[in-house]
Amino acid sequence: MDRNQATGLILFAAVLLIYSLFFASAPEPLPQESTEAAQTALNDSEAANEIDQDVTEFMSEPDSLQDVRAQREFGVFAAMTRGQEEDIKIENDKMIVTFSTKGAEIKQVELKEFKTWDQRPLLLVESESSDLDYFIETDKGQLSLNQFYFNPTVSTMDMEGVDATVLTFIAQSGNGQIVRTYTLPEGGYILGKSLEFSGLERNLSSSDLKMVWDDRLLRQEQDLEESRRKTNINWYKTSGKHNDLSLSSDSDDDQINEPLKWVSFSQRFFTSGIIADRQFSSGIFEQQTPKDTLSVKNMRAELIIPIENGRVDLSYYFGPNNYNVLKKVTPGFEENVYMGYVFVSWVNKYIIVNLFQFLERYFSNYGIIIILIVLIIKAALFPLTYKSYMGMAKMRVIKPEIDELKAKYPDDPTKMQQEQMKLFGQLGVSPISGCLPMVFQMPFLFAMFFFFPNSIELRQESFLWAHDLSTYDSIINLPFTIPFYGAHVSLFTLLMTVSQIAYTHFNNQLTAQTGPMKNIGYIMPVIFMFVLNSFPAALSFYYFVSNMVTFGQQALIKLFVDDSKIREKIEENKKKNVNKKKSKFQQKLEDAMKAAEANRKK
């Protein structure tokens, strides 16, 4: 630092020192108003602290206030209304069940082995769409168990050699308690449940428990309309009779005042059901088809359950609509899978289901299983097929004689029919010999019409170009909808139609059929093409394979059947039956024809 800088710095410091000593004024006192304002602010702050303290004390008071109100509203059950809600999960190898400690009720059920059509977790029960509640009649009126808080305990036990998870919920109030116990064994879809009231006998004004189950069934399959057609409320009476709501109705309800064994919300491939250990006294059921696509159907069931000795026992079923699995749940529970009308259901229940299950043990490709089922059924029915072919062959051989009768009696159809029946008797030929064997095969043909659309085994199973055999195999999506056909083209249905037309053409070469009846065989395949276009690919594929096997059987039989030998046999019968009397059936048929002709003339 040079001399000039040092001099300047000293002078600047001196000026500041002199100014501060002689010219700076003393600090002025605060105005009286400011002082009073500051004091007021201080007082307000203290008052605010006192208010906060009072509010805090007041906020701590609602416990007692709530206790008073709860005591007034719930009586002895008041202590059960205080608690904290949390989720508890138990699971086995089939499903995961989530419960809430508030109500100790089922909140969610997820099936481990299955996914939705768009590969999301498959939930049969979900808290946002399902509400399951139990109500008791008390000295304080009707109370919902979902208002009470329960303390959970998880343990395990052995159930006839099977490990089971046991979840026990207890709601305590003084000497009274409500205990809800759930039991989930390994390897199954059944969740056992017991509900027990202890020390509350004097506070229950009714010996009945009311259960209300509202469920907006979640969409599990791509084909929503087919799912809605196959979704329904089913129930089974203790008398052994199964009933359901109308499958085709958009809105329906029913009230049953008879004892019931079980009730189910049955979808196309899955079922949620509740089963009484003894019985439900009565039930009210309601279902509605929503206008939107968020749910399949909206279901509601209201059941009255008797409380016996302070206890209720029942069980739930959450699982697939597998016929053999449902059969083991409880009597009649297999009715959740529709197997068709009485005259064909026996084929599915006793033959096809067991055959399908047997083949599943050795083959994992369901297209191959369908082919094998066709071959096995066709082999078993081959004697009928052979007899049918021989009947048609005989009719073909005697066609010249039939044509002579038509030429002889062109204006008298009754006389012609009488002479024709006489000719059949002489030649030893039955006009129904070719049709009757086919009639016996019809139950098997129609049984598949009900089996494949309801077979969960085919769900999400692919074969060739079909990504899912349980729905239609669309190869072309049309920009418009064809009435009675749809907006897509199913290739298996086209193949079935072509094969049926080819089979009809081949069959017409073997029969003596003429006129319009001969052309009906070409019309029916086209009609079925419209009907089956939206049906499962497995069904169309089965009919296609069946047509091809039948075609091959008849082609093989033709190689070993000689029309000349059939003619020789007919001539022998003609000589033997020259003086043969008419059978009772022929006589009755001839009398009926004469009576019909007489009435026509009158």
Helices and strands as residue ranges (DSSP letters): H 3-22, H 32-59, H 62-74, G 75-81, E 87-91, E 95-100, E 105-115, E 121-125, E 130-138, E 141-144, G 145-147, E 151-159, E 162-173, E 176-185, E 190-198, G 201-203, E 204-218, H 224-229, E 232-237, E 242-244, E 251-256, E 260-266, E 270-280, E 282-288, E 295-306, E 311-320, H 323-327, G 333-336, H 342-347, I 348-352, H 353-360, H 366-380, H 382-397, H 399-408, H 413-427, H 436-451, G 452-454, G 456-458, E 474-482, E 486-490, H 491-508, H 516-532, H 537-560, H 563-576, H 584-601
